[in-house]
């Protein structure tokens, strides 16, 4: 099977993100699934907020609280909230050196909660994403509950989240397997 790619497409494969031109230059045939995606076209900012909430957010007073030490997470969340026009406050450094966000009650928070539920678990909507949104989700997940430097490890305490991410990655042509890690005492 040969994938149909546009010049702007991003193609996931071999654990790395490639532009369509880079992928074509690799001269690999048959490794990219012919997955068209669904009809749910969430914006990049919406997907970023969903992944941030699922991995690091806490429901609080009908809003969402976050606390980060990693500058990449602070910048990604701030950009997403600004793009969505979500009301939030930011304390750049608490007593433990963490930036603390509080996203206030809003339609944005209501949409996030409707998708993730009280338990903050991904769901079947992941497979309803358009191909563009699907590819963004597969690229963005590494910056929240994954390895942002190697882009190849994802971890979740919720097996259902790992299952949904595994399905998304496989549909994007990436290898994915599940392992159970037992914490040392």
C-alpha positions in Angstrom: 0.0 0.0 0.0 1.3 3.5 -0.8 0.2 6.5 1.2 -1.2 9.5 -0.5 0.6 12.5 1.0 0.3 16.2 0.5 3.4 18.5 0.8 2.1 19.7 4.3 1.4 16.3 5.7 3.3 15.1 8.8 3.8 11.3 8.8 4.7 9.3 11.9 6.9 6.4 11.4 9.8 4.6 13.1 9.2 6.7 16.2 10.0 10.0 14.5 7.9 12.7 12.8 8.8 13.4 9.2 7.4 15.8 6.7 5.9 14.3 3.6 9.0 15.3 1.6 11.4 13.7 4.2 9.2 10.5 4.2 9.3 10.3 0.4 13.1 10.7 0.4 13.3 7.6 2.7 11.8 5.6 -0.2 9.9 3.4 2.2 6.8 1.8 0.7 4.0 0.0 2.7 4.9 1.1 6.2 2.4 4.0 6.5 -1.1 2.9 7.2 -3.8 4.2 4.9 -5.7 5.6 7.8 -8.0 8.5 6.7 -9.1 9.5 10.2 -12.6 10.6 11.3 -14.6 13.8 11.3 -13.7 15.3 14.7 -11.4 18.2 13.9 -10.1 19.5 17.3 -7.6 22.3 17.1 -4.0 21.9 18.1 -4.7 24.0 21.2 -7.6 21.9 22.2 -5.6 18.7 21.8 -2.7 20.2 23.8 -5.1 21.2 26.6 -6.7 17.7 26.6 -3.3 16.0 26.9 -2.0 18.4 29.5 -5.1 17.9 31.6 -5.1 14.1 31.2 -1.4 13.9 32.3 -0.9 16.8 34.7 -4.2 18.5 35.5 -6.4 18.3 38.5 -10.1 19.3 38.6 -10.7 22.1 41.1 -13.8 24.2 41.7 -15.1 23.5 38.2 -11.7 24.5 36.8 -8.3 22.9 36.2 -5.1 23.3 38.2 -1.6 22.6 36.9 1.9 22.9 38.4 5.0 22.5 36.3 8.8 22.8 36.7 9.5 22.0 33.1 9.6 25.2 31.0 8.4 23.4 27.9 5.1 22.4 29.7 4.6 26.0 30.9 5.1 27.4 27.4 3.0 24.8 25.7 0.1 25.2 28.1 0.2 29.0 28.1 0.2 29.0 24.2 -2.8 26.6 24.1 -4.8 28.6 26.7 -4.1 31.9 25.0 -5.1 30.4 21.6 -8.4 29.1 23.1 -9.1 32.3 24.9 -9.5 30.4 28.2 -9.5 32.4 31.4 -6.6 31.5 33.6 -4.2 32.8 36.1 -0.5 32.0 36.3 1.8 32.1 39.3 5.3 31.8 37.7 7.0 30.3 40.8 5.6 28.8 43.9 7.6 27.9 47.0 8.8 24.7 45.2 9.8 26.5 42.0 6.8 25.3 40.1 4.7 27.5 37.8 1.1 27.1 38.8 -1.8 27.6 36.4 -5.5 27.8 37.4 -7.9 27.6 34.5 -11.2 29.1 35.5 -14.7 27.8 34.9 -15.5 28.3 31.2 -16.9 26.6 28.1 -13.3 25.4 27.4 -13.1 23.6 30.7 -16.6 22.1 30.2 -15.5 20.7 26.8 -12.3 19.2 28.3 -14.2 17.6 31.2 -16.9 16.2 28.7 -14.1 14.4 26.7 -12.0 13.2 29.7 -14.6 12.7 32.4 -13.9 13.0 36.1 -11.2 10.3 35.9 -9.3 12.1 33.2 -9.3 9.2 30.8 -9.0 9.3 27.0 -11.8 7.6 25.1 -13.2 6.5 21.7 -13.1 10.1 20.5 -9.4 9.6 19.9 -10.3 7.4 16.9 -12.8 10.0 15.6 -10.1 12.6 15.1 -9.4 13.9 11.6 -6.1 12.7 10.2 -4.6 16.1 10.8 -5.7 16.2 14.4 -4.8 12.5 14.9 -1.2 13.2 13.7 -1.0 16.2 16.0 -2.1 14.1 19.0 0.5 11.5 18.2 3.2 14.2 18.0 2.1 16.2 21.1 1.6 13.2 23.5 5.4 12.9 24.0 5.5 16.4 25.5 3.1 15.5 28.3 3.3 11.9 29.5 6.2 10.9 27.3 9.8 11.3 26.6 10.2 14.7 25.0 13.8 14.2 24.0 13.6 10.8 22.4 9.9 10.9 21.5 9.5 7.2 22.1 8.2 6.4 25.6 4.7 7.1 26.9 3.7 6.3 30.5 0.3 6.4 32.2 -1.0 5.1 35.5 -4.3 4.5 33.6 -4.1 1.5 31.3 -7.1 2.8 29.3 -5.0 5.9 28.4 -2.1 3.7 27.3 -4.5 1.6 25.2 -5.9 4.7 23.4 -2.4 6.2 22.7 -1.2 2.8 21.5 -4.1 2.5 19.1 -3.4 6.1 17.8 0.3 5.4 17.3 -0.3 2.2 15.5 -2.7 3.9 13.1 0.0 6.5 12.5 2.5 3.8 11.5 4.5 3.8 14.7 5.4 0.7 16.7 3.7 0.5 20.1 3.7 -2.0 22.8 2.5 -2.0 26.4 4.6 -3.0 29.4 3.7 -3.0 33.0 6.2 -1.3 35.2 6.3 -2.3 38.9 7.8 0.5 41.0 10.6 -0.5 43.3 9.8 -0.3 47.0 
